[in-house]
Amino acid sequence: MKEMETTSAIYLCKSTEDDGKSVAPEERQLRTKADQLGGKIISNYHQEHTRNYS
């Protein structure tokens, strides 16, 4: 019987209130955790939130 591989996706969100902070440390933590769990990251989503006031 073939062992199933665990797949993962990473979702990173940066808000404009972060004052220039990077999501890189969060991404490293998530990739490390996936490695620890034996997972393979198949996708990486990155979204930046901005506030639009009228």
C-alpha positions in Angstrom: 0.0 0.0 0.0 1.4 3.4 -1.0 1.7 6.0 1.8 -0.3 9.2 1.1 1.6 12.4 1.1 0.3 15.3 3.2 -0.1 18.5 1.2 -0.4 22.0 2.5 -1.0 25.5 1.3 0.4 28.6 3.0 -1.8 31.7 3.3 0.1 34.9 4.3 -1.7 38.2 5.0 -0.1 41.6 5.4 -2.0 44.6 6.6 -1.0 48.2 6.0 -1.0 48.6 9.7 2.1 46.4 10.0 4.3 49.5 9.3 6.6 47.8 6.8 6.9 44.5 8.6 7.5 41.5 6.4 5.5 38.2 6.3 8.8 36.3 5.7 9.2 35.2 9.4 5.7 33.9 9.4 6.3 32.0 6.1 9.5 30.5 7.5 7.6 29.3 10.6 4.9 27.7 8.5 7.4 26.0 6.2 9.3 24.6 9.2 6.1 23.3 10.7 5.0 21.6 7.4 8.5 20.0 7.3 8.1 18.7 10.9 4.7 17.2 10.0 6.0 15.6 6.8 3.9 17.9 4.6 4.6 19.1 1.1 3.6 22.8 0.4 1.9 22.9 -2.9 0.8 26.5 -2.9 1.6 29.8 -1.3 -1.0 32.6 -1.2 -0.1 36.1 -0.3 -2.6 38.9 0.3 -2.0 42.5 1.2 -4.8 44.4 2.9 -5.2 48.1 2.4 -7.8 50.4 3.8 -9.7 52.5 1.4 -11.5 55.4 3.1 -13.7 57.7 1.1 
